[in-house]
Amino acid sequence: MKIQESGENYLETILILGGREGFVRSVDVASELGFTKASVSRAMGILRAAGYIDMPKNGTISLTEEGYQKASKVYERHRVTTDFLRRLGVSAETAEKDACRIEHVISEEAFEAMRAQVTARG
């Protein structure tokens, strides 16, 4: 299932928070993204229905295998794009903001070329 940019951002945030905190709750996602709990709750329902996350009764959020794969792909695009832009001389703040938008729309061909440049330069 294809999800929108906002869904990809939620998945990426769940991945990052899970790695940093060990567990993720809706309130953590809301705090990290600066969204209301209601907005996050609605988004989590959509992601759960799509099979990207699990939310047992204890309130924690975990990525399914499909959700993990999608989140990892988006996060890799974010990291590589940020690094690529920084190497071009873009400020860290601007590189982060731009990478967050670019990661959702860049073609596979362009991304692979950027990754090759970033990897080649170490």
LUMMARMI-153034 format. One line per field, with one value per residue (C-alpha): x, y, z. Coordinates in pm, 1 decimal. Layout:
<atoms>
xx = (X ...)
yy = (Y ...)
zz = (Z ...)
</atoms>
This chain:
<atoms>
xx = (0.0 126.9 118.1 140.6 434.2 283.1 252.1 615.2 713.8 523.8 692.1 1033.9 965.3 854.2 1174.9 1394.6 1213.0 1219.0 1592.9 1648.2 1399.4 1342.7 965.5 723.1 386.0 151.8 236.5 606.4 529.4 310.6 585.8 858.2 661.4 480.9 138.0 -171.8 -243.0 -566.8 -383.5 -132.4 -407.5 -586.3 -263.3 -178.7 -520.5 -453.1 -104.6 -238.1 -516.7 -256.3 -48.2 251.8 227.7 101.4 -54.0 -133.6 -350.5 -47.8 -28.4 311.7 363.8 581.9 656.6 549.7 804.1 646.9 644.6 1006.4 1110.5 924.8 1055.6 1413.4 1397.9 1267.9 1523.0 1809.4 1695.4 1684.9 2034.4 2196.6 2022.1 2119.8 2480.6 2485.5 2351.0 2595.6 2884.2 2762.4 2799.9 2436.8 2395.5 2300.3 1959.7 1868.2 2002.1 1781.2 1469.6 1524.8 1611.3 1284.9 1095.9 1320.7 1322.5 959.2 979.9 1329.0 1351.6 1535.1 1786.7 1870.5 1887.0 2124.3 2350.1 2355.0 2423.7 2711.1 2864.3 2825.8 2964.0 3255.9 3370.0 3340.7)
yy = (0.0 345.1 592.5 966.9 1177.6 1236.1 859.9 812.9 1084.3 907.7 575.8 738.6 904.2 574.5 411.7 688.0 705.0 327.8 324.3 611.6 526.7 153.7 197.7 439.2 575.2 811.8 1088.8 1049.1 1082.4 1388.2 1549.9 1473.9 1609.4 1891.5 1752.9 1710.2 1374.1 1358.9 1399.5 1131.7 898.0 931.0 870.5 565.6 420.7 463.6 310.7 19.0 -45.5 -41.3 -300.7 -78.3 -71.8 -276.7 -112.6 -358.4 -259.7 -133.6 171.7 107.0 133.5 -105.7 -131.2 -442.0 -593.4 -398.0 -80.5 -130.0 -174.5 140.9 346.8 228.0 323.7 672.8 721.8 613.4 861.5 1131.2 1056.5 1027.7 1337.5 1540.4 1426.2 1499.6 1852.4 1919.9 1815.6 2072.6 2340.2 2367.7 2458.4 2176.0 2327.2 2380.7 2039.4 1872.7 2063.0 2009.5 1640.9 1592.4 1705.7 1554.0 1205.0 1153.9 1256.1 1178.0 914.4 590.5 682.7 1020.0 874.8 598.4 855.9 1065.4 758.2 660.1 1007.2 1007.3 653.2 720.2 1016.2 827.7)
zz = (0.0 -91.9 193.0 183.1 292.0 636.1 690.2 592.0 840.8 1118.1 1036.7 1029.7 1365.2 1519.6 1393.2 1536.7 1871.5 1907.3 1853.2 2094.7 2370.5 2328.0 2308.5 2146.4 2256.6 2072.9 2317.9 2227.1 1856.7 1922.7 2128.0 1873.7 1578.2 1759.6 1667.6 1880.4 2039.7 1840.7 1509.0 1602.5 1721.0 1387.0 1194.2 1406.5 1324.6 953.9 979.8 1186.6 934.2 654.4 836.9 911.3 1291.4 1584.0 1888.6 2167.2 2464.4 2662.5 2434.3 2281.4 1907.7 1713.9 1345.8 1158.5 920.8 635.1 846.0 943.7 580.8 474.8 769.0 711.6 344.8 423.0 701.1 475.8 211.0 477.5 607.6 263.5 129.3 436.6 405.0 32.9 83.1 368.3 141.9 -109.8 156.5 264.1 631.8 867.5 944.4 579.6 477.3 742.3 637.7 265.7 309.7 497.8 188.2 -78.8 76.5 -26.4 -391.0 -517.0 -788.6 -722.0 -994.1 -840.2 -489.8 -598.2 -765.6 -446.4 -233.3 -462.3 -423.4 -45.2 -13.6 -248.2 -39.0 289.3)
</atoms>
